[in-house]
Amino acid sequence: MLNQFVETVLLVVAGLFPVINPPAAGFMVLSLVPSTTSAERAYLARSISLNSLVILLVSLSVGAYVLSFFGISLPALRVAGGMVIAYAGWNLLHAPPGDEREAEQRTASDAAREATLRAKAFYPLTLPITVGPGSIAVAIALGTGRPRAGVPLVNLAGAAVGMAILWCSIYVCVRYAANVEKLLGPIGTEVAMRLFAFVLFCIGVQILWLGLDDLLESVPLWVRFK
């Protein structure tokens, strides 16, 4: 029973952690909302980690049924999500320097800043920056692999612990990304932001290509070469 519990925890964490990549997500969030205070970063960390947990739980439990109900295939999900991620990465790659972004945010009132943070907490900071179509597809795949007769309690407990580990990792990386920023300095941080933005754009293009490749494979050969 213990081995089954550990295997379930490792399956959930090993399957989702590399796709989510919480350290990179933390830097992405920091670059999209610069000059935030410690209290605002704490709020964003709580909101993003909780939103991510809810999305992953829904995807793991009923994600396949939701896609089937709306007639959405996994390749279509990848194409749409890849376009959104690539667009976010492109905008971040061509965003103004950090000092200009900070100046723009300082001119906003406290009420406007709070409203902006609340609006960005889910989109785009949670979806698709932190939890995108790749992690949703993996969670759906893990959920569809469960036995039809029902999931044993030990597997449910293992999945719950795995999700808790992912939730904590997202919270810590988002909450304390600014501390790493101080170690890198202004120039190092700007370079890291641009690199992560380019990586995000490439991830979006890769997910888009995988979705298109799957869609093209479903097309009959006589249609493709007509």
Residue, then its C-alpha position, 0 to 999 in steps of 0.5 A: m500500500l505504501n509503494q502504491f501511495v508513493e508511486t501515485v505521488l511520484l506519477v503526479v509530480a513527475g508528470l506535471f512539475p516539468v510541464i508547469n515549471p514553477p521557477a520559470a513561472g515565478f519569473m514570468v509573473l514577476s516580469l508581467v507585474p513588476s514593482t509589486t509590493s511584498a503584500e501584493r506578491a503574497y496575494l498573487a502567490r496565493s491566488i495563482s497557486l490556488n487557481s492552478l490547483v483548481i484547474l489541475l484538479v478539474s482537469l484531472s477529475v472531469g477534464a476529459y468529460v468537459l472536452s467531450f461535452f463541448g466537442i473539443s479535442l486535445p489537439a484543438l486545445r493545444v492549438a488554441g493554448g499554443m497560440v495564447i502562450a506564443y502571443a503572451g511570450w511575444n508581447l513580453l519579449h517586446a515589452p518596454p524595459g523594467d524601469e519604464r514598466e515600473a513608471e507606468q505602474r507607479t502612476a496608477s492609483d491604489a484602487a486601479r493597481e488592485a483591480t489590475l492585479r485581481a484581473k491578471a491573477f487568473y488570466p494571464l498569470t495563472l492561465p496560460i502562464t503557470v498552468g497552460p494547455g500542456s499541463i492541462a493535457v497531462a492532467i487529463a491524460l493522468g485522469t483518463g488512466r484511472p480504473r473504471a471500477g473506481v480509484p482506491l483511497v490510497n491512490l486518491a491520497g497519493a494524488a492529493v499529496g502530489m497536488a499539494i506538492l505542486w501547489c506549494s512549489i508554485y506558491v514558493c516560486v511566485r512568492y519569492a521570485a523577487n528575492v532572486e531578482k535582487l541577487l541577479g541585479p537590474i541587468g541580470t534580471e532584464v536579461a533573464m526576463r527576455l530569455f524566459a520570454f523567448v522560451l515562453f514564445c518557443i513553448g507556445v509555438q511547440i504546443l501549437w505545432l504539436g496540436l497542428d501535427d495531431l490535427l493533420e494526422s487525423v485528416p485522410l491522406w487523399v484530402r491532404f494530397k488532393 
